[in-house]
């Protein structure tokens, strides 16, 4: 802990538990903020010298103060599409929902398409039929994504216009629909600011957002917010080619135009294989529950290699999304060729997901300094240990290779956490439950699943903070609590290092400070 010149702070925080990210345990002390930077950090007895007549003092007890959270893998457009249009979450039938849609359509300009979200097949007694929408809306497309993001209720006009089907509705499949949604700058700005408010409630002060193709107009909105100093969090963005091939010329231009502390280009994202759980992940050996099959999805590795090498030549960072061990190995092979081509990994190329890596390839990733982007809450997709798919897919003997975070860290691979939001909403407490306690939602198994493959709490917090900052080239400015660094800070309602696993998921953020400004404040409960 240290201090700068003696002058009063705008904000001063005091707690018995300050996790700076420079060590592995929290310490008692104070933290002072002036403007957008950390002015001083020190022992509690020295706090008074930083308090002036206008200083806002927050006195905590054992509530944890930590660096602001950086979510290294989010899709704002995915979040927006799940909160855009008519809310069907309270409806009990397709007929009731259709009446809401019809009423909303009457309020829209002629020709304006109808969007909706939030319906639930269980509440409706099953999936809805498109004929109802065809009959009620013969001359305008209607789309309604369900609560779990697994199905889209849509009429035939929507299917023809947007080129996807109700059951095949991934974010990439819905690219034409998302592009249309993003064509209204005012609506996008409103949705993005609402999204930032939600992130602030979770202690998030920085994100890496995945945007499709040329961003479909989202960048213009973000640039305007930055220009007007209204961008509430730091937005790093990577572009994923979906409707068009990777445009390295546009990427190089983005790298030149967007180098800032609040809006910064972070290269491209490229999909590789599918999902191990549904056997579309590319595996080195056949699936245990599907003999003779190493993957139901074909991957064009030659084109992938050409694309990545071209991006590397243009100085564009790549994130390759791979789940199966064969796909991960191919990604490492490609990055090894990049290393020979450029001489280093200064671009900080990464592999995301990394669900089932081979130990040999973890070692290679460490040697090549390839970053790992992992979704630490991923175990929570399985309702229980009994219902988890891992052992069924590869056999009990190899189950321990899934979500091997300890192997990643021990191989000296820089590990940054993300959520694939809206797959998960950012939650540090949930990540501790899943990646440290290694428990499924129902609390099974006793003692945790493959607990030796999990992480310490300090390692988890660093993966949410300094490692994400490092991956985005911000480690000198954010990611730890140090004098002179930008004041991005999150405070939880308890000490996350001492909470029992059974209670950790109920922990909440009570204060979020981004760039020195209070973005979320629920501290009255501690006054």
Helices and strands as residue ranges (DSSP letters): E 11-19, E 27-34, E 37-42, G 44-50, E 56-59, E 64-67, E 69-74, H 76-81, E 86-87, H 94-107, E 114-119, H 121-124, H 130-136, E 142-146, E 152-154, H 156-162, H 175-181, H 185-200, E 204-212, H 218-227, E 234-240, H 248-257, E 263-271, G 276-278, H 301-313, E 318-322, H 325-342, E 350-353, H 359-368, E 371-375, G 378-381, H 390-394, G 396-401, H 405-410, E 415-418, H 428-435, G 451-453, H 457-463, H 466-471, E 489-492, G 504-506, E 509-514, E 517-521, G 523-526
